[in-house]
């Protein structure tokens, strides 16, 4: 998992004063999909909106991370981890954080797997299970996969993911200001 802190400039009441920043904590979970190759670009783009995680003090890491994060993004979410989350299995740091996740905070997931795996009937059931939990799917796309197959199953484009994260964070800000 890759913790990030996203900052967004806020308007200053006076032009001569420094502009304060709104800080967001985005926890990025990464699974074993080939789409993990996109992680450096995704993190780089998310960091355009930030600063970095400085450290932790709580010895119960998965609980500390769930408290720290304002939003969690799992990108890519492979078939194995999708199945674990849908069935409540928490046998590693990522699945433990998700199992302990504060359901009042957004959790976004980006499925990524081979087309044959994506088209298996259990996949749709597991994706729906995550959505029923209240998590937000950023749907996979059709393209030529690393294995050479062409079809549904590729992780959404980085810009799509970044725009969705920004939109959800902006929406949450509007709700908390009301």
N, C-alpha and C positions, 0 to 999 in steps of 0.2 A: 504494500500500500504506500501511496505517496501523498503525505499531507501537504496542502498548499494553503497559503493565506492570500485571499484576493482583496485588493483595496480599490475603492472607487472614489475619485475626487468628489468632494461635496462643495457646494457654493459657499463662498466666504461672505459674511455680512459686510465686510469692508475690504476694498481692493488692496489696502496696504498690509492686511494681516495674512499670515500663511493659511493656505487652504487645508482644513482638517480632512482626514480620510475616514471613510467607512471601511472597516476591516471585515472580511468574510473568511471563514475557515472552511475550505473544501477538502474533503478526504477522498482521494482517488484510490479505488481498489482495482487491482489488475489481476486477471486470471490467465490461464495457460493457452489462450487462443493465439494463433498466428498474428491476429490483429494487434497484439501487444507491440508489434513493430512500430505502430503509430504513436506509442506512448510519448517518446521525446517531443514530437510535434505537438501533441495534445497538451502536455504539461507546459511547453513553451508558450503556446497560445493562451492557456489559462493564466499563466504568470504575467501576461501583458496587462491583465486587469489587476497585479499584487506584490507581496513579499513572501518570505518562506517561513515554514514552521520552525520555531526556534528550539524546541525540545519538549520533554515531558517530565513530570515529577511524580505522577501516580504510578505505583508499581503494578497496578492492574491495567495493563495497556489497552485492552479492548474497551474497557469502561472509560478510561481517560480519553481515548480517541472519540468515542461517541459523545462525550460531554463537550469536547473541544470543537468538533465539527458543526458547522451550520447547515451543511449539505454534504451528502455522500454521492459520489459518482463511481459506478463500477463499469469500467471500460478498458478492455472488452470483458464481457461476461460469457465465458465458455459454457458448453453444454454440461460439463461435469459440475461446475459451481452453480449453474442454474438449477440443476436437479437437487443439489444439496440445500440451497436456500429454500426452494419450493417445499422441501420435505422437512425443514427445520434442523438439518444436520449442521452442527457447528464444531468442526474438527481442525480448524486453522484460524489464524488471526482474522482474516477477512470475514469468514462466515461467523465467527464469534462477535465481531463488531456489528454485523448485520443482524444477528439474533438479538443483540442487546440494543439495537437502534431505537432512538427516541422517535416514536411515530408522529410526533408533531413537526418533525424536520423532514425536508425532502430527501428522498433517496431515488436517484436516477440510475438506470441500467441500460447498457448497450449490448444486446446479444451479438455474438459473432461465432459462427461455426460453419462447417461444411454444409453445402446445400442439402445433401442426403440427411444429415443430422437435423437441420432446420425443418425439413419437410416431414420428419417422423411425427406421428400424431401426439406423442407425449410432450413434445416441445411446446406446442400451442397450449396444452393444458398447464404446463409449468409456467409459461409466460403469463397466462391469465391468473395463476395463483399469486404471482408476485404483484400483479396489478390489483388483485383483490386485497392484498396486504396494504395497498395504498402507495406502492412504488410506481414511478413513472418510467415507462419504456421509451427509449429513443430507438425506433425500429431499425433493423438491419436493412441493407440495400442489396440490389442485384448488381453483380459485376463478376469479372473473372477472378476467381479465388487463387491463392498462392498454389494450391494443388493442381490448378489447371482447369478445374470445373468452372462452369459459368452458371450463375443462378443466385437465388436469394441466400443470404447468410453472412454477407460481409458487414463488418461494423460500419455504422453511419460515418459519414465524413466528419473530420475534425471540426470544421466550421459549423456544421449542424449541431454538434455536441456543445461547443462553446456558446453558441447563440441560445440554446435551450437552458444552459446553466445561467447565463446572464438574465434571461427572461424570468426564470423562477426566482432568482435572487432579487430582481427588481420588484416582482410581484409581492414577495414576502415583505420587502421594505414598505411598500404602499399599504399593506395590511397592518403592519405594526405601527404605522404613523396615523392610522385612522382612529 
